[in-house]
Amino acid sequence: MPNSNKNNGKRIGFAGCRVTTHDAIVNLIKQGYKIDYLITISPDDAANKYHISGYEDLQDLARNNAITVHHVEDYRLREGERDREVITAMKLDLLIALGWQRIIPKWFLGILSIGSIGMHGGPELPPFGRGHSVMNWSLIEGRTKFLSYLFFYLPKVDAGPIIGTYEYDINTWDTCETLHFKYQLSMGRLLVENLPKILSGDFETIPQKSHGATYYPRRTPDDGVIDWNQQVHAIHNLVRGVTHPYPGAFTELEGKRITIWRGQPFDTKITWNVKPGTIVEVFYNGNFVVQTRNFGLLVDDYDGIRLTSADIGKVLG
């Protein structure tokens, strides 16, 4: 009986727990591929044990597409005895790990007839920018381009041989959310272009250099604190780099937190000679301007206390 899908007789599994996992699965199903298994995190563990930003519960997606789900005991896939037993029984040929922010361990790679592929990227060619939060860091650093790459996993961080790459802009209007949109599109195109070759064994890879590799550190919610002594563009880049779906940039007024989701440099000619962090104007709709090291930052989307004209002259910190 002929195959009813494009899997070329191979079993495909996904490891992931984020919206990127969802979009990749939907895209490949539309392209005619069969996803046999989903390895993911339960909603309770995502919220209380692993604190996963951008988590998505994929159970309905799996159920609607006849995908068998396994919720792992251990996100690292190292200590859960049942994890190893269940995953080994899947007899997967290829694992696609997207939205799975952990290394695929050696034992798992060893039971895959083809291997495991994943996506990573950075503002420069690899091996620059391995590690965590690469899109957030690229925005915070004021970078102007991003490069996604599809690679085979090794039991090392983002070090495997590269299958294909896709470059795109980081423009003035981008946030971590819009950069994720671009990442998802590049991810889909790289998978559709390269998956037939991977499943048939007719592909080539480019080994990554180990010399000169750099690593971005993990970010935590506390890293979103705003230093008003920085210049306005640095603060603006932080705000757009950690906005939704991340915890956001934040400051305090009289001991009460204000989370800033969106802002922009205000003006180079309308200036104030005051201490950085001073609220210099509050408009009729609650939007406000804060003095930075050089110019004002206009804040037009924030949570916490709502500012009024009575707050003009107060200092954030």
C-alpha positions in Angstrom: 0.0 0.0 0.0 1.5 3.4 -1.0 2.3 6.0 1.7 -0.5 8.5 2.3 1.9 11.2 3.4 5.4 12.6 2.7 7.1 10.9 5.5 8.9 8.4 3.2 8.1 5.6 5.6 9.7 7.4 8.5 8.3 8.1 12.0 8.4 11.8 12.9 8.2 13.2 16.4 8.2 16.7 17.8 9.6 18.0 21.1 8.2 21.4 22.1 5.9 23.4 24.2 5.6 26.8 22.7 3.8 28.6 19.9 6.7 27.9 17.5 6.0 24.2 18.0 2.3 24.7 17.2 3.0 26.6 14.0 5.6 24.2 12.8 3.3 21.2 13.3 0.4 22.9 11.6 2.6 23.9 8.6 4.0 20.4 8.1 0.6 18.8 8.3 -0.7 21.2 5.6 2.3 20.2 3.5 1.3 16.5 3.8 3.5 15.2 6.6 2.3 12.9 9.4 3.5 13.8 12.9 3.4 10.6 15.0 4.3 11.8 18.4 4.5 15.0 20.5 6.9 15.2 23.5 5.9 18.2 25.6 5.4 19.7 29.0 2.1 19.7 31.0 0.5 23.0 31.7 1.0 22.6 35.5 4.8 21.9 35.1 5.2 24.7 32.6 3.7 27.2 35.1 5.0 25.9 38.4 8.1 23.9 37.8 9.8 25.3 34.7 8.3 28.8 34.4 8.3 28.7 30.5 7.7 32.0 28.8 5.4 31.8 25.8 4.2 28.3 26.8 1.3 26.8 24.8 -0.7 23.7 25.7 -0.6 21.6 22.6 -3.0 18.8 23.7 -5.9 19.9 21.5 -3.7 20.3 18.5 -2.4 16.8 19.0 -5.8 15.3 19.6 -7.3 16.9 16.5 -4.5 15.5 14.4 -4.1 12.0 15.9 -0.8 12.7 17.4 0.2 10.7 20.5 1.3 12.9 23.4 3.8 12.3 26.1 4.2 14.8 29.0 7.7 14.4 30.3 8.7 14.0 33.9 12.1 15.7 33.3 12.5 18.6 30.9 16.1 17.7 30.4 15.1 14.1 29.6 17.9 12.8 31.8 16.3 11.6 35.1 12.8 10.5 34.2 12.9 6.7 33.9 9.4 6.6 32.4 10.5 9.2 29.8 13.2 7.0 28.5 10.9 3.9 28.4 8.1 5.7 26.6 10.3 7.5 24.1 12.3 4.5 23.2 9.0 2.6 22.5 8.1 5.3 20.0 10.8 4.0 17.6 11.2 7.5 16.0 13.4 8.1 13.0 13.4 11.9 13.2 12.8 14.2 16.1 12.1 17.9 15.3 12.8 19.9 18.4 11.3 23.4 18.2 10.2 25.4 21.3 12.2 23.0 23.4 14.8 24.9 25.3 17.0 22.0 26.4 19.7 19.9 24.8 18.6 16.6 23.4 20.6 14.1 25.4 23.0 11.5 23.9 20.8 8.5 24.7 17.9 10.0 22.8 20.0 10.9 19.8 21.3 7.4 19.8 17.9 5.8 19.2 17.0 8.0 16.2 17.8 6.4 12.8 18.1 9.9 11.2 18.7 12.2 14.2 17.2 15.3 15.7 16.9 18.7 14.0 16.2 22.1 15.5 16.3 25.8 14.8 18.5 28.5 16.3 19.8 31.8 15.2 21.5 35.0 16.0 22.6 38.4 14.7 25.8 37.0 13.2 26.8 33.7 11.6 27.4 30.8 13.9 29.1 29.9 16.1 28.4 33.4 17.4 25.4 33.7 19.7 24.7 30.2 21.0 22.7 29.8 24.1 19.6 31.6 25.5 17.2 34.5 24.5 19.0 35.3 21.3 16.1 37.3 19.8 15.7 39.3 23.0 19.5 40.0 23.2 19.6 41.0 19.5 16.9 43.6 20.1 18.5 44.8 23.3 21.9 45.2 21.6 20.3 47.2 18.7 21.1 44.7 16.0 19.7 45.2 12.5 19.6 41.6 11.1 18.9 38.1 12.3 20.0 34.7 10.8 17.9 31.5 11.5 19.5 28.2 10.9 18.3 24.6 10.8 20.8 22.1 12.3 21.3 18.6 13.5 21.5 18.3 17.3 24.6 17.2 19.1 24.7 16.7 22.9 26.2 20.3 23.1 24.5 23.7 23.0 23.5 24.8 19.4 26.7 23.2 18.1 25.5 20.8 15.4 26.1 20.8 11.7 24.0 23.3 9.7 21.5 22.2 7.1 20.2 25.5 5.9 20.0 29.3 6.8 17.6 32.2 6.3 18.4 35.8 7.0 16.0 38.7 7.6 15.8 42.3 9.0 15.5 43.6 12.5 13.9 46.9 11.8 13.0 50.0 13.9 9.5 48.7 14.5 10.3 45.2 15.5 9.7 43.8 19.0 10.4 40.4 20.4 6.9 39.4 19.2 7.3 40.5 15.6 10.8 39.0 15.5 9.3 35.7 16.6 6.8 36.1 13.7 9.7 36.4 11.3 11.5 33.5 13.0 8.4 31.3 12.6 8.2 32.1 8.9 11.9 31.4 8.3 11.5 28.2 10.3 8.6 27.0 8.2 10.5 27.7 4.9 13.6 26.0 6.1 11.7 22.9 7.1 9.6 22.6 3.9 12.7 23.1 1.8 15.0 20.6 3.6 12.7 17.9 5.1 12.3 15.9 1.9 16.1 15.7 1.6 16.5 14.8 5.2 13.9 12.0 5.1 15.4 10.5 2.0 19.0 10.8 3.2 20.0 13.0 0.3 21.3 16.1 2.1 24.5 17.8 3.0 25.5 19.7 6.1 28.1 22.3 7.0 30.0 21.6 10.3 30.1 24.5 12.8 33.4 25.8 13.9 34.1 25.3 17.6 36.8 28.1 17.7 35.4 31.5 18.6 31.9 30.3 19.8 30.1 32.9 21.9 27.1 32.3 24.2 24.3 34.5 25.3 23.3 34.1 29.0 19.8 33.1 30.1 17.5 36.1 30.9 15.2 36.2 34.0 12.3 38.5 34.7 14.5 40.6 37.0 16.7 41.5 34.1 13.9 43.7 32.8 14.6 46.5 35.3 15.2 49.8 33.6 18.3 51.9 34.4 17.2 55.4 33.6 20.8 56.6 33.5 21.1 54.8 30.1 20.6 56.6 26.9 17.0 56.7 25.5 17.7 54.2 22.6 19.2 51.6 25.0 16.1 51.8 27.2 13.8 51.6 24.1 15.7 48.5 22.9 15.2 46.9 26.3 11.5 47.6 26.3 10.9 46.2 22.8 13.2 43.3 23.6 11.3 42.0 26.6 7.7 43.0 25.8 4.8 40.5 25.2 5.0 37.5 25.4 7.9 38.1 27.9 7.6 39.6 31.4 8.3 43.1 30.2 10.6 46.0 31.3 9.8 47.6 34.6 10.5 50.4 37.0 9.0 51.6 40.3 7.3 54.7 41.5 7.2 55.2 45.3 7.6 51.4 45.8 4.9 50.4 43.3 5.9 48.5 40.1 5.1 49.9 36.6 5.6 47.4 33.7 6.3 49.1 30.5 5.2 47.3 27.3 5.8 49.9 24.7 7.6 53.3 24.4 9.7 55.3 21.9 12.3 58.1 21.9 10.3 61.3 22.2 12.3 64.2 20.8 15.8 65.6 20.5 14.7 69.3 20.7 11.9 69.2 23.4 14.2 68.6 26.3 14.3 68.9 30.1 17.3 69.6 32.4 16.4 67.2 35.1 17.7 64.0 36.8 17.3 60.8 34.7 14.2 58.9 35.7 12.2 62.1 36.3 8.6 62.0 35.0 8.6 65.2 33.0 5.1 65.1 31.4 1.9 63.1 31.8 -0.7 63.6 29.1 -4.5 63.5 29.2 -4.6 59.8 28.4 -2.1 58.7 30.9 0.9 58.4 28.5 4.0 59.9 30.0 7.5 61.1 29.2 10.5 60.1 31.4 13.9 61.8 31.2 16.8 59.4 30.4 20.5 60.1 30.2 20.0 62.2 27.1 16.4 62.6 25.9 12.9 61.7 26.9 11.2 58.3 26.4 7.5 58.4 25.7 5.6 55.5 27.4 2.3 54.7 25.8 1.5 51.2 27.0 2.1 50.1 30.6 0.6 48.3 33.6 0.5 49.0 37.3 -0.5 52.3 38.7 -1.9 54.9 36.2 0.0 58.2 36.2 -1.6 61.6 36.4 -0.3 65.2 36.2 0.2 65.0 39.9 3.1 62.6 39.2 5.1 65.1 37.2 8.5 65.8 38.9 8.6 62.4 40.7 11.5 60.1 40.0 11.3 56.5 38.9 13.8 54.0 40.1 
